Structure formats: structure tokens, C-alpha cells
């Protein structure tokens, strides 16, 4: 998806934006929150909600709760094809027959798939915002949801629940990038690049930091060599053979040292933005026969969930808005250009298969359009 422009002043540091941070924390704990909208919803992640959370939803809901899923995951649960044009699918939850263990199995295709028959119902209008909350929390995008009853906030069960504007959840990824600030810079000599420096960036959520690896003085060049690299714990740190991330990272630093300067924008967006745990789940599905794209979609994610607004914001702060981009991915070129970065050249960055990642690289070429020749 090509990023859209962001208003850098919209909502930053406001109480409503801080409510998004709190909602993410509540989601990870399995505590329901209320999405404020024309028809408010009480929601909780299927992956983390407990018996008490389901009880609160039952007490405060105006009608039977439903399970919200992406079409790709709902199709597997319902065992029939569903059109991808629909953003959210809702399945009726026959409480109290549906317990937390069943919800987890319905959310996670890597678990044993002994599931009851679900009835499809109309999805609530804020269903997409509910799934966005699950994704922001790096959980599986599967949410228990129900419209709240009138006067819910005055009931004892509802007084302590957090309310967050649904629109703020949808706008949050762009606002997060616009709030990015540089917080530290230090020399870190690297093997083959002794003049390297690390620059750390943090966004308003005070969460995971993003890094830039600077070799030499890239800002002093008219169009420096830049690699936008999403972190890969298994490949970058452990040397996993399942991907080409480690060779790409080390190869980029070597290329920049040879060129005299360059920058690696190192994004904390593991697994194309789905997070490390979900990437490991996707690996499990790949071991069962799916490729990278279909494994991510089976979990309910898009094939690529990365936020390139963050990379563009980092490059602007580093004084690099006109670059030569070291990549095989044409979508990365398009996305960064849409964020205001001028790409004067795409520099190929391919590495030969190693006997383990052959299918992975073939999928990159066939389904992501990467140029690997």
C-alpha cells in the first residue's frame, strides 16, 4: 500500500493520542476497551482476553458479541472462500459456549484447529479500527467485539474501562512517524566500516526505537547510498538461512564503506511489520507448505504491513531527502517516493540462494515483484 501524506501536527501528544498508547497496553493484557464512534464497540483481542474480559463484554454489550477477522483468516475458519474486497468478517459468538481456548484456536492457525461451526453476521462499522488495535499491539488481528448498551459508562462494570476514538487508531501509524525524534548518536566502529555511527530515534509512544547506521558522512553527498532495512532477529543476529536479511545488512554496510559513505535505516518492523512472534508463527505455516505471502495472510495480516513513513521521517532528520536506494523491491521505491524522498537511482542488492532460502527468494520475485537478477 502506498503511504498517504501525514499532517505532522495532528494529534501529537494529545490526550486522545495517549489513549491509543493505553489501549495498546490494555489489549496486550486482554482488557476490553471501548472504541468511541457513532456506534461504540467494546473490543478485546481473542489472543489475550480472559474469562473476566468476556464477562465484561457480556455485561456491557447491547447484542451478542462477534469475532472479527480478516477475510483470509475467516475463510479458513468458515472453510469456504471469501472475497478479499471485504475488509472485516464478523462471526457470531454463541456465549457461553465459546470459551477463551476456542477463541485462541480461531485466531491462531498454528494451533489445533478443532473449532465449532460459526455463523457469519454483519460486521460493525468500526470493525477495521478494532483489527487495527490488535495489529498495533502486535497480536493476531482477531478481536471479540460487541456494540455497547446505552448508559454503559455509568454501570459498575464500565466505569473503569478505557475509551479510545476509533479514528485515532486508524490514523495512529502516520502520527507515530510524524512524531519521530532523534534521541542519541554515538560512534560504533564496525568490522569493515570503522567510521560508523549509530543514531537512535524514538516516537511519541516511547516504544521500540528505530536506528540509523551511518558510514562516513552520507549527508555530505548529493545522493548518498541508502538501505532501508527492516530488522530480522533470526537473520541479522542469528544468521538464519531461511532468508537473505543477514547478507543484505552486512552487504549494505560493505557497499557503503566501499563508496565512502552511506546510511542504513534500520526499522524495528520485524517480519514485514507483523512482529517477531507472528513471524515465527508464519514460519510454522511455511513449514506446512505455505509461502511467505500466504503464511502472513493465513494469520490475518497483509503480506507487507510496514510503515515507510518512519523511514522517510528518519531520512529527513538526517538531511538525506535525495538518495540512491539499495533495494530489489520496487514497492519500497514507490512508497518512499510517496513519502517525499527523491529516489535518483535504485541500486540492485541481490544475493545468491543458499540452498535453504531458494523458495523464499523465488516468492519475493514472483509475488512481491523483487528484481533478483
Beta strands, then each sheet from edge to edge (+ up, - down):
strand 1: 33-36
strand 2: 41-45
strand 3: 66-69
strand 4: 89-92
strand 5: 120-121
strand 6: 142-147
strand 7: 163-165
strand 8: 181-187
strand 9: 196-202
strand 10: 210-215
strand 11: 224-230
strand 12: 262-267
strand 13: 322-326
strand 14: 342-347
sheet 1: 5+ 4- 3+ 6- 2+ 1- 7-
sheet 2: 8+ 9- 10+ 12- 11- 13- 14-
end
